[in-house]
């Protein structure tokens, strides 16, 4: 497919252009590793060596080995230091060696004697699953009475979707919630029951002083309503701001599951960055003109803080009912939800491809919903290699560029991670569909060949 080969070449050129990006943005956290710029901010006092190394393993995506028995107390305060200079400040009189790897994350050796003695692996801690306190989600068999069931287990129904048979229950305390979870797992009327899991906020785009490329250039090819060859991307994300006079025609009227009407803001949102990333991919894969449109569905509210399983289960059918023919989920978490999976499986069964982010930790453990059956999981590349922070699990289907240049109000930003990689993949698929009306399965097969996951 010529379109996909052309897009693949452009991707590589774009990724390689991200070496000399702008200086790091400040952050109020005690230790912040800015992967897009390889700079570090730190304000730590009396921090032990092991938790410091765990923090670096998580944030930098490196594989770290330390000499057994080595201790060190870290006190340092600085901003915008390149990573090697930052390590010198943090480690003091300790020795270290940062060794790049081919098709793998860099290795950091920390030692007091010789490097060969740095043999103890520092594993990035796995974040525990977070869920809304005192809430459960339940999916019932057709004909089951949720109100009678809620009364039986002492719950209050605070959210209901009778069409899907999915309900949100609230309990008096954690003990009552856990007892109900155990009870419902053995109830013959219950198809699935889960906590209402929390998804962390998406990454914030960073200012970019010297952008390697300009704004997206794309012309709308007037779409025929309900034409299956004219894709509509359901963008399940934060609110999307105006993209300007050239790109706004590609945006359909936004929807919100949170019920909030968000005021305009001058700070670029993650949803805005994903929308532009999708359209840049559409432009490259469709030759600068396309009927693709984007349907934004806000699942984060106005604060762009967190979202939940319940909200996402409502957003996907809402997008489909309003015309979405392909779904973009640039989000994810560590815990599988049978409730969310059931909603996604209905979409896939209806012929709607679902693209989801594989996760921004260099591990092989699954991220959900990317690891759910049938979902097209997308990880990130940096140049021609797997990005050092990117998930490389067996569930991953594609690898796409992990950095995207976006614009708001004439200012350039860069957003990095498997989120923009997912948006790239969605845009390539949608743009190819709009250009040639090929079946989704044929497009996906071609993309898996063109954008195969690099060897770890």
N, C-alpha and C positions, 0 to 999 in steps of 0.2 A: 504494500500500500504506500504510494508515494507520499501521501499526506503525513503518515506516521513517520516515515523516514526523515522528512523535512523537519518535523517538529523535534525529533530526537536530536538532530544536529544543533538546533537553536538552543535546546535545553542545556547541552554541554557547554556551549559558549557562554550562556548566562551564568551558570554555576561557577565557572572559572573566573568570572569577573568580580567575584565577591571577596577577593583577597584584601584590597586596601579600603575597607569600609571605614565609616566614621568612628570617632572615639567613643568610648563606652558612655552610656547614660548612667547617671547616678542612681543609687538605690538605697533605701533606708534599711535593708536587711544587714545582718552582721557580716555575711560573706556572700557575695553575688558574683557568679561566673557568667560573663556575657559571651556566649558561644559565638555569636555572629561576628564579634570583633576580637575575640580571644583576649579580653581585658578583664580585670578583676577589681572589685571594690571590697574593702575589708574594714571592719571595726570590731576586733575581738580582743578580749582581755582574759588571760588565764585559762584559755581553752586547751583541753587535753588533746594529744596528738591523734588518737584513734577516731573520735567523733569528727575532728577536722578532716581526716582522710576520707571518712565515709561521706562527708559533705562534698568534698572535691570529686569523689567517684561518681556521685549522683549528678552534680551540676556540670562537670566538665565532660563526663562520659568516658573517662579514662579507666584503664585496668591498672590498679595500684597494688604494689607489693612492698611490704615493709619488713625490715630486719626484726625478727622476734626479740622481744624484751626491750626494744627501744622505747623510751619515753621522752616527752618534750612538752613544755607548757608554752602555748602560743599567745603572744600579745603583739598586736600590730594594728595600725590604722593608716589606710591609704585609699586612693581612688584612681581608677583608670590606668592601672599598671598592666603592661603586658604580662602574660601568664608566667613566663620564666622569672621575671623580676619579682612578681608577686610571690612565687614559691620561695625565692631567696629571703624575702621579708618574713614569710610565715614560718619557715623551717629553721631560721637562725643558724646555729652551728651544726645542724644536721647536714649530711650529704644527700644529694638526690640526682637522679638521671632521668630525663624525659626522652623516651625512645619512640620515634614514629614507627608505625607498622604498615605493611602493605595489605590493603583490604581488611583492615582491622583497627580497632581503637588504639590510640597511643598507650604505651605502658610507662608508668611512673614508678621508679624504684626509690625508696627512702631508706637510708641506712646510716650507721655511725662508723662502721668498719670498712667493708668493701661491698660493692654492688652485688656480688654473687650471694651474699648472705641475706639479701632482701627476698625472702621466699614466702612470706605469709600474705596471702591474698586478702585484700580489703574489699568486702562485698558491699555494694550500695544497698542500704536498707530498703526493703520493700514496704511501701506505705500501706498501713492497714486500710481496709475498706471502710469508707465513711458512709453513714446513712442518716436520714432525718430521724431525730429521736422520736420514739413512741409511734412510729408509723409502719404499716405494712401495705403492700400491694397484693391483690389477689385476683386471679382469673378464674371465673366460674364456668361450669358446664352450662350449655343452653338450658333455660328453664329453671335454673337454681335461683333461690330468693336471697339476694344479698342482705336485705333488711332483716330477715329472720335470722340469717347467719350472724350478722353483726350483733344483734341482740343476744344471741346465744353465748358469744364469746366476750361480751362487754365492750364492744367497739362502737365508734361513731363513724358513719360514712361521710367523709369530707370531700370525696371526689368520685364521680361515677361516669362510666362510659358504657351504657347499656348495649350499644351496638357491638362493641368489642368484648363485652363481658368482663371488663377490667375495672377494679374499684380501689379506692384509696381509703384505708382505715386508720383511725387514730385511737390510741389507748391512753390510759391514765398514767402509766409509768413504764419503765423499761422491763420490769419483771412481768407485767401483764402482756407486754408486746412479745417477749420471748416465749411465754407460755402459749400465747395464741399461735405463734409461728409453728411450734411443735404440734399443736392440735390440728391446725389447718393442713399440715402436710399429710395427715392421715384421714382427712375428710373426703368422702367419695364425691362430693359436689365440686371439689376444688381441682382445677387443672394445673395451677401453678400458684406459688406464693413466695414473695421475696420481701426483704427490706426495701425501702425507698432510697436507693443509693444516690450519693451526691457525686457529681462530676465537677472537678476543679475548674477554675476560670481558665480561659484560653490565654496563650502568651500575648503580650502587648507588643505591637510593632514598634521598632526603635527608629529614631531619627537617622537619616543617612545624608552625609554632607556631599559626597561625590557619586551620585548614582550612575551606574554603568549603562543604563538604558532609560529612555524617556517613558512618558505615560502610554497607556494602551491605545492603539489606533485600530478601530473596528467600526464597520458600518452595518447597520441593521438591514437585513434583507427582509422586507415585509412578510410576516408570517401569516399563513392561513390558519384561522382558528381550528383547533381539533385535528390538525394534520399530524399524523404520527411521525412524520419525518422532521417535524420542527420541535426539537426537544425543549422541555422546561425543567430547569434545575431547581429542585427543592433544596435551598440552602438553609440547613438547620444550624443556627449560629446566634451570634449577638445581633443587635440592630445594625442595619446597613444605612450609611449616610448617603447623601447625594454624590454621585460619581461624576457629575459635570454634564454639560449639554450633550456631549457625544455619546456617553455611555448610559445615561439615565434612561434612554428609550429601551434598553435591554432589560430594565428592571420592572417587574410587575408590582402591583400594589402589595406592600408588605403586610404580613400577618404576625400576630403575637399570641403565644399561648399563655403568657404571664399576665395578660390583662392590663399591662402598663402602656401608656402612650408616652414614649420617651422624648424629652426635649432635645433640641439640636445641641451638639457639642463640637468644639473645635479639636478635640483629641480623637485621633483616628481609632475606630473600633476594629476588633478582630473580624467581624462580619464584613466590614467594608474592604478589608485587606483580602479576605477570601473571595469576595465577589470580583474584585479586580484581577486576582490571580486566575480565577476561572475564565474571565473574559480574555486575558492575555493568552491563555492556552487555546481558547476558541479561535482567536485571531490567527495564531500560528498554524493551527490544524485545518482551518477553513479558508485560508487565503485572504483574510482581511474583511470578509463579508459573510454574515451568518444570520439565520433566523432564530438562533438560540436565545432564550430569555431566562432570567433568573427570578425565582419566587422566594424572597427572603422570609424566613419564619424565625422570629425572635424567641429563644428559649432561655435567655439569661436575664431578662428584664432590663432595667435601665442602668443598674450598677455594674453589669458585666462581671459578677462575682462567681456564683455557682449556678448549676442547674441540677435537675434530678431525673431519675428514671421515669417518674410519673409524667413530668413535663415533656420529655422526649417521646414517650409513648403517645402522647396527644398530638405532638407536632408532626410526626411522620404521616399519619392518616389525614391530618388537616392539609398538609402540602399536597398529598395525592388527590384529595377531594377537590382541590383548587387547580388541578391540572398538571402537577409535577409528574414527569416521566423518568426522572433520574434523581437520586438523592445523594447529597453531600453531607457527611458527618465528620467534620474536622474536630472531633472530640473523642474522648474515651476514658476508661477507667480500668482498675484491676479486677473488677468483680463481674462475673457473668450474671445476667438477670434473665430468667426464663420468661418473665413478663415482657421485657423489651424484645427479646428474641422472637417471641410469638408475633409481635407486631411487624418486625422486620421480615419474618418468613412470609407473612401475608403479602407484603410488598413485592418480594422476590417472586413469589408464586404468580403474581399478576404481571410479571415481565418487566418490573422496574428495577434496574440495577442500583445497588447501594454501595457507595464508596465510603470507607471509614479510615481514620488515622490509626497507624499501628502503634504509636507511642514513642515518647522521647526519652527512653532509657535504653542503654545498650545491653539488653537482655533478650532472651529467647522466650520468656514467659508471655502468655497471651494478654493482650489488651482487648477490652470489649467496648463496643460491639464489633470491632474489626475482626475478632476471632470467631464470631458466630458463623455457622454454616451458610455458605452462599454469599457472604459479604466479601467485597473486594477490598482487602486490606492493603494499605499503601504505606511503605516506609520511605525514608529520605536518603538521597545521595548528596555527596559533596564532591563536585567534579565528577570523575568517573567511578568513584568509590562509594561504599556505604558510608553515610555520615557517622562520625564517632559517637553521636548521641542516640542513634536510631535503633529501634527494635529490629531484631533479625530472626524472629521466630518462624517456625515452619508454616504458620498460618498466613504469612505475608505473601501477597500475590504480585505486587508491582513495586518498583523503586523509581521515584521521581525526584526532581530537584527539591532540596530542602530549604531553599531561600527564594524569596520573591520580593521584587521592588514594587512598591505601590505609592500612590500619590493622594494627597488631600490638601486642597487650598494652595497648590503650587509647591508644597513641601514633599520631598521624597522620604520614604520610610522603607525599612527592610523588616520582614517577618520571617522567622526561621522555625523549622521543625517539620514533623510529619503532617501538621495541619496544612501548610501551603502545598506540600507534596500531594496530599489528597485532593486539594482544589485543582492542582495542575492535572491530575489524572481525570477528574470529573470533567474538566474543560476540554481535554483532548478527546474524551469519549463523546461528549455532547457536540463538540465542533465537527468531529468526523461524521457523526450521525446526521447532523444538519446539512453537511456538504454532499453526502452520497446516499443517505437513507439506507445504510447497511444494517443488517440485524445486529442487535446489541452483542450477541454471542460471537459474531464474526469480529466485531470491533475489539472485544475483550481478548480474543485469541491473538489478534495482531499486536495488541498492546503488551501482552505477556511475553511475546517474542522480542519486541522492541525495547521494553523497559524491564527486563528481567532483573531480579535481585542480585547484586554483585556478591561474589563469594566472600564469606566472613574470614 
